Amino acid sequence: MRLKPGRPDLARHTGMFTVPAPHAESPLALTWLGVSTILLDDGDTAIMTDGFFSRPALRSVAVARIAPSLPRIEGCLARAGVRELAAVLPTHTHYDHALDSAVVAERTGALLVGGESAAWIGRGHGLPEDRIVVATPGEPITLGSFEVTLVGSHHCPPDRYPGVITEPVRPPKRVTAYRCGDTWSTLIQHRPSGRRVLIQGSAGFVAGALSGQRAEVAYLGLGQLGLQPESYIRQYWDETVRTVGAQTVVGIHWDDFFRPLHQPLKALPYAGDDLDVTLRVLGELAAADGVSLRLPTVWRREDPWA
């Protein structure tokens, strides 16, 4: 890990926060809510990846037990206008993705959809078994207006809490209880419009795993990517964007998730990532491929297909 003080200045990348707002005829809107939490809503069905809103401070994560913050969860759901969800889909089960997933599912009447590790988090919160769906990799799941396919992936190295969860997780728990579990490439098709999006919650990949899959838009996790060799960043682009044929890429999971969402977002410190490096390399790849590379604006309903 490189020893570099400070953090990237988001003002340098202001021109990238240009994902269009939906227009009156947009069949679908996506709202980024920090890290890899994305709300997809067409007015009839809404689903959400991760649902992570508690964002405990670094000191709590480092030395204490952590638990979902109900005030923060309820406040964020209210601000995003979320009352009911068809499903919550953890992209893996590290705490910064899955800490709140079961609570969000319980509060919104949603199914909790993921791997066995996500199921154990749901059981730890008392979520009934009929509200827990353990996905079969590669098999589509119909969720109202959406068809979701979870394809096995890898976490971006290093995976600080590897392994699977094998028993109910009843918070408060140390962060180490939230082992990675299954890591997913989440492919979502909006059936009425035919729009397809790839949500890559972590900047990892399995070579060839997405072969044959298509998506016009890719939301790419960028966390830790800027500390990888440039060859890794280029292969990540190959295995995600180029493989699915995406023409628009939106970078996610670059924000400092130790800060609450009611404060202005900041990039992760250089000690944990280097967003400047990531955007430089991805910008070169996007320009070469004729792909639009953008960053989302938190809380804002957007239409990346527009």
Secondary structure, DSSP 8 states (H G I E B T S, - for coil): -----S---GGGGGGG-------TT-S-EEEE-STT-EEEE-SS-EEEE--------HHHHHHS-B---HHHHHHHHHHTT-S--SEEE-SS-SHHHHTTHHHHHHHHT-EEEE-HHHHHHHHHTT--GGGEEE--TT--EEETTEEEEEEEE---S--SS-S---S---SSB-GGGS----EEEEEEEETTT--EEEEESSS---TTTTTT---SEEEEE-TTGGGS-HHHHHHHHIIIIIHHT-SEEEEES-B-TTS-TTS---B--TTT--HHHHHHHHHHHHHHHT-EEE---TT-EE-TT-
